[in-house]
Amino acid sequence: MNHQERKAAFIRLGEVLGSISENPQESDWAAAFNRAEAENRWFTQENIAIALRGIAFMLQDEKLEKWLSAYSDLPEKGDKRVGLIMAGNIPLVGFHDLLCVLASGNTAVVKLSSQDEILPKKLLETIAEISLELAERIELSDGKLEGFTHVIATGSDNSARYFEYYFGKFPNIIRKNRNSIAIINGDESLDELRALGKDIFRYFGLGCRNVSKVYLSDKVDPRTFLATLEDWNPIGTHNKYFNNYEYHKAIFLVEKMAHLDNGFLPLRCQNEVVIRFNAWCIESSFLFHLNPS
């Protein structure tokens, strides 16, 4: 299978996944959507559909062409067997690693997260329907990861220590915790502030690219900022999210921490100043960067 054939298969995969994301319950993915949500309550039907839509977006012809054009010297068939230890914080979060291995012509030896097993297995079925040859380059490991030459592992700071111990002698990419911040200086438009809400709350904030801390300039009224996030109020009805919210709100109250609250997100005052900014900040890591098990 040459590069153009692989590219064509991925483009077709993107088309299929994009179509499924528009009406998943009318597709052959309906059972996978339902089972994934039942086994991991963070994986709502909406968030799974958004994840599929994101994959479909990256698999568009012109985007793949631009990306792959930087690697024109790749052999048609690679000899590497890349062990992929996938995270499970958001639906199909390990897809890009899989794409990189397969697009380069190599073989992926995949260890799935216990938090996200249903969707990757269904994805493999869909890939096999499009290109059996491509699917044969994916091996799922149910037990100990073996038979690999390289490793890409994603996990927490704690699990990264174990990854370093077990896989340090192999060529590797080992990812740890990542955090993102936003700084609001008071010049943002209402639309920009509302868009920030998506960066904070999408996937319940569990993604490594979700904004987990917001610093507010003293030109910004914290109450006004909280009001711009009101579109995300329905997130507070999700049972696991609400339990976390209640837990951390109780901590703020018991420890008498200065905070504001809009009913689904507490804004607490920290004793720190960043770039002349005042001390009000959202510590969404309290609410969202928890192990979803």
Backbone hydrogen bonds, N-H to C=O, Kabsch-Sander energy under -0.5 kcal/mol:
donor,donor_aa,acceptor,acceptor_aa,energy
6,R,2,N,-2.2
7,K,3,H,-2.8
8,A,4,Q,-2.4
9,A,5,E,-1.9
10,F,6,R,-2.3
11,I,7,K,-2.4
12,R,8,A,-2.1
13,L,9,A,-2.3
14,G,10,F,-2.5
15,E,11,I,-1.9
16,V,12,R,-2.3
17,L,13,L,-2.8
18,G,14,G,-2.4
19,S,15,E,-1.9
20,I,16,V,-2.4
21,S,17,L,-2.3
22,E,18,G,-0.8
22,E,19,S,-0.7
23,N,19,S,-0.9
23,N,20,I,-0.7
26,E,23,N,-1.6
27,S,24,P,-1.8
30,A,27,S,-1.4
33,F,29,W,-2.6
34,N,30,A,-2.3
35,R,31,A,-2.7
36,A,32,A,-2.5
37,E,33,F,-2.0
38,A,34,N,-2.0
39,E,35,R,-2.2
40,N,36,A,-1.7
43,F,40,N,-2.3
44,T,42,W,-1.6
48,I,44,T,-2.3
49,A,45,Q,-2.3
50,I,46,E,-2.3
51,A,47,N,-2.1
52,L,48,I,-2.3
53,R,49,A,-2.3
54,G,50,I,-2.2
55,I,51,A,-2.0
56,A,52,L,-2.7
57,F,53,R,-2.0
58,M,54,G,-1.8
59,L,55,I,-1.3
60,Q,57,F,-1.2
64,L,60,Q,-2.6
65,E,61,D,-2.6
66,K,62,E,-2.0
67,W,63,K,-2.2
68,L,64,L,-3.1
69,S,65,E,-1.8
70,A,67,W,-1.1
71,Y,68,L,-2.1
72,S,69,S,-0.7
74,L,71,Y,-1.4
78,G,105,G,-1.1
82,V,80,K,-0.6
82,V,107,T,-2.8
83,G,81,R,-0.7
83,G,150,H,-3.4
84,L,109,V,-2.8
85,I,83,G,-0.6
85,I,152,I,-2.6
86,M,84,L,-0.8
86,M,111,K,-2.2
93,V,90,I,-1.5
95,F,92,L,-1.7
98,L,94,G,-1.8
99,L,95,F,-2.9
100,C,96,H,-2.4
101,V,97,D,-2.0
102,L,98,L,-2.5
103,A,99,L,-3.0
104,S,100,C,-1.2
105,G,102,L,-1.8
106,N,101,V,-2.0
107,T,80,K,-2.5
108,A,137,R,-2.9
109,V,82,V,-2.6
109,V,107,T,-0.6
110,V,108,A,-0.7
110,V,139,E,-3.4
111,K,84,L,-3.3
112,L,110,V,-0.6
116,D,113,S,-1.3
121,K,117,E,-1.6
122,K,118,I,-1.9
123,L,119,L,-2.6
124,L,120,P,-2.2
125,E,121,K,-1.7
126,T,122,K,-2.0
127,I,123,L,-2.6
128,A,124,L,-2.4
129,E,125,E,-1.7
130,I,126,T,-1.2
131,S,127,I,-3.4
135,A,131,S,-2.1
136,E,132,L,-1.8
137,R,134,L,-1.6
138,I,135,A,-1.9
139,E,108,A,-3.1
139,E,137,R,-0.5
141,S,110,V,-3.3
142,D,140,L,-0.6
149,T,81,R,-3.4
150,H,81,R,-1.7
151,V,171,P,-2.0
152,I,83,G,-3.1
153,A,173,I,-2.7
154,T,85,I,-1.8
155,G,175,R,-1.3
160,A,156,S,-2.1
161,R,157,D,-0.9
161,R,158,N,-0.8
162,Y,158,N,-0.9
163,F,159,S,-2.3
164,E,160,A,-2.6
165,Y,161,R,-1.6
166,Y,162,Y,-2.6
167,F,163,F,-3.0
168,G,164,E,-1.3
170,F,167,F,-1.8
173,I,151,V,-2.0
175,R,153,A,-3.0
175,R,173,I,-0.5
180,S,210,N,-0.7
182,A,213,K,-2.1
184,I,182,A,-0.5
184,I,215,Y,-3.0
185,N,183,I,-0.7
193,L,189,S,-2.1
194,R,190,L,-2.3
195,A,191,D,-2.3
196,L,192,E,-1.7
197,G,193,L,-1.0
198,K,194,R,-0.8
198,K,195,A,-0.7
199,D,195,A,-1.3
200,I,196,L,-1.7
201,F,197,G,-3.0
202,R,198,K,-2.2
204,F,201,F,-2.1
205,G,202,R,-1.6
206,L,203,Y,-1.8
210,N,207,G,-1.3
211,V,199,D,-1.7
212,S,180,S,-2.8
213,K,180,S,-1.0
214,V,282,I,-1.1
215,Y,182,A,-2.7
216,L,280,W,-1.5
217,S,184,I,-2.6
220,V,217,S,-2.1
221,D,219,K,-0.5
224,T,221,D,-0.5
225,F,221,D,-2.2
226,L,222,P,-2.4
227,A,223,R,-1.7
228,T,224,T,-1.2
228,T,225,F,-0.6
229,L,225,F,-0.6
229,L,226,L,-1.2
230,E,227,A,-1.4
232,W,229,L,-2.2
233,N,230,E,-2.2
235,I,232,W,-1.9
236,G,233,N,-2.2
237,T,234,P,-1.9
238,H,235,I,-1.5
242,F,238,H,-3.2
243,N,239,N,-2.2
244,N,240,K,-1.8
245,Y,241,Y,-2.7
246,E,242,F,-2.8
247,Y,243,N,-2.1
248,H,244,N,-2.4
249,K,245,Y,-2.3
250,A,246,E,-2.2
251,I,247,Y,-1.6
252,F,248,H,-2.1
253,L,249,K,-2.2
254,V,250,A,-2.9
255,E,251,I,-2.6
256,K,253,L,-0.9
257,M,252,F,-2.8
260,L,267,L,-3.3
262,N,265,L,-1.6
267,L,260,L,-3.3
268,R,266,P,-0.6
268,R,281,C,-1.0
269,C,258,A,-2.8
270,Q,279,A,-3.0
272,E,270,Q,-1.6
277,F,274,V,-1.4
278,N,216,L,-0.9
281,C,268,R,-1.8
282,I,214,V,-1.2
283,E,281,C,-0.6
284,S,212,S,-0.7
284,S,282,I,-1.0
285,S,212,S,-1.3
286,F,283,E,-1.8
287,L,283,E,-0.5
288,F,284,S,-3.3
289,H,284,S,-0.6
289,H,285,S,-0.7
290,L,288,F,-1.5
